Amino acid sequence: MRDARRDLIAAVLSGRLPKQYGVSVDLDDEVREELGDDFKGDRLDALLCAIQAAWAVSNKSFGIPQNAHIEEGWIVDPHCVET
């Protein structure tokens, strides 16, 4: 799992993050190591959520469908936007 986390971190940092997000990520070596070594993946999950949140605030509707129920929670992501 550590290798998978490190591969994902490398993808995010190398710019292989899909262009739809419109963000870039820069981490120092210490933070990168902490993300890779976190066996639960909570820190990496937080980073990925921050990337999605950064995309959402730059999106007109925050990526939430217009017909969304107001009391429902949403995971916002450019891949979930109806086109």
Residue, then its C-alpha position, 0 to 999 in steps of 0.5 A: m500500500r505504501d508503494a501505491r500511496r507513493d505512486l499517487i503522490a508522484a502522479v499528483l506532483s508530476g502534473r499527471l493530475p487531470k487538467q480538469y482540476g486546474v490546480s498544481v501541488d507542491l510539497d516539500d520532502e518531509v510532507r511527501e514522506e509523511l503522506g506516503d508513510d501514513f498507513k491509513g492514508d488519511r493524510l493523502d485523502a485530505l490532500l485529494c479532498a483539498i484538490q477537489a475543494a480547490w476545483a469546486v470553489s473555482n466552479k460556478s456551481f461548486g460542481i453540485p448539480q442544479n437538481a441536487h437535494i439541498e440536504e444531501g452531501w456531495i463529493v465534488d469532482p470534475h468527473c461528476v459534472e453533468t455535461 
